[in-house]
Amino acid sequence: MVMPLHVLEKSMNKKVSLLLKDNRILEGKLVGYDDYMNMVLEDTEETKDEQIRRLGMVVLRGNNVVTIVPQS
């Protein structure tokens, strides 16, 4: 099993894709996180119902995240 904080550590300053509890997908560059998996993303885009919205910088509470997918 992969530990989420380990994934975040390896993904610093790289693009990640996050699935949220409300089925939104956020994609952006991970620039910070803490032990509670709260995250700061830059250049973030939100995808919901095939609509894409540019959000810019986002501070995200960790308990809303279902999956973390590092992008290459």
C-alpha positions in Angstrom: 0.0 0.0 0.0 1.3 3.4 -0.9 1.1 6.1 1.8 -0.6 9.3 0.7 2.0 11.6 2.3 4.8 9.7 0.5 3.0 10.3 -2.8 2.6 14.0 -2.0 6.3 14.3 -1.0 7.4 12.8 -4.4 4.9 15.0 -6.2 6.1 18.4 -4.9 6.4 21.0 -7.7 4.9 18.5 -10.2 1.4 18.2 -11.7 -1.1 16.1 -9.8 -4.7 15.1 -10.5 -7.1 14.9 -7.5 -10.6 13.3 -7.4 -12.7 15.0 -4.8 -15.7 13.5 -2.9 -18.2 15.5 -5.0 -16.7 13.9 -8.2 -14.9 17.1 -9.3 -11.3 16.6 -10.7 -8.7 19.2 -9.9 -5.4 19.2 -11.8 -2.6 21.5 -10.9 1.0 21.9 -9.7 1.4 20.9 -6.0 3.4 23.6 -4.2 2.6 22.7 -0.6 0.9 20.3 1.8 0.8 19.4 5.5 0.3 16.3 7.7 -3.5 16.5 7.3 -3.1 16.4 3.5 -4.3 20.0 3.1 -2.8 21.1 -0.2 -1.9 24.2 -2.1 -2.1 23.9 -5.9 -1.0 26.4 -8.6 -2.4 26.8 -12.1 -5.4 24.6 -11.1 -8.1 23.5 -13.5 -11.4 22.0 -12.3 -13.3 19.5 -14.4 -16.9 18.7 -13.6 -19.5 17.3 -16.0 -17.0 17.7 -18.9 -16.7 21.4 -18.2 -13.3 22.9 -17.5 -12.8 25.9 -15.3 -9.5 27.6 -14.6 -9.1 28.4 -10.8 -5.5 29.5 -10.5 -4.1 29.0 -6.9 -6.2 26.8 -4.7 -6.0 25.8 -1.0 -7.7 22.4 -0.6 -8.7 20.7 2.6 -7.3 17.2 2.7 -10.5 15.4 3.9 -12.2 16.2 0.5 -9.7 14.2 -1.5 -10.5 10.6 -2.6 -7.5 9.9 -4.9 -4.2 11.4 -5.8 -2.7 10.7 -9.2 0.8 12.1 -10.0 1.1 13.3 -13.6 4.2 12.7 -15.6 
